[in-house]
Amino acid sequence: MVQPKRHNLTVTSEIYDRVAKIYKKEKTDKSLTQWVSDKLLLALEKDDFLKSYAPFLSKLTISENSVIIRDEKIQRLVEVIYRDNKFWCDVDKEECCVHVHFALALPELAELQNK
């Protein structure tokens, strides 16, 4: 079997330790290299999906308890607020809309939940 071409990638010790810890918890049959490659590919595909799902939305900032999103379709800023363990859209006045879905797909959203 022909092996795909590979490249080396350097990460900081902090990132490596964090990744290795998560990898060990998952108890997978994959090698660390393959597992990281799969995770990276998934992140890229998720980013591509967001761009095709809602090309008119973009993240501007994340504050202590909210995400500010630019909605080009309605030409305004939208705040998705995190409170009581739920996300709420200040424009649509609900917990289930395209803005909340977009915010939930952002990897940076974990920062709000961790705070």
HELIX and SHEET records of a PDB file:
HELIX    1   1 SER A   13  GLU A   26  1                                  14    
HELIX    2   2 LEU A   32  TYR A   53  1                                  22    
HELIX    3   3 VAL A   98  LEU A  104  1                                   7    
HELIX    4   4 LEU A  109  ASN A  114  1                                   6    
SHEET    1   A 4 LEU A  57  ILE A  62  0                                        
SHEET    2   A 4 SER A  66  ASP A  71 -1                                        
SHEET    3   A 4 ARG A  76  ARG A  83 -1                                        
SHEET    4   A 4 LYS A  86  CYS A  89 -1                                        
END                                                                             
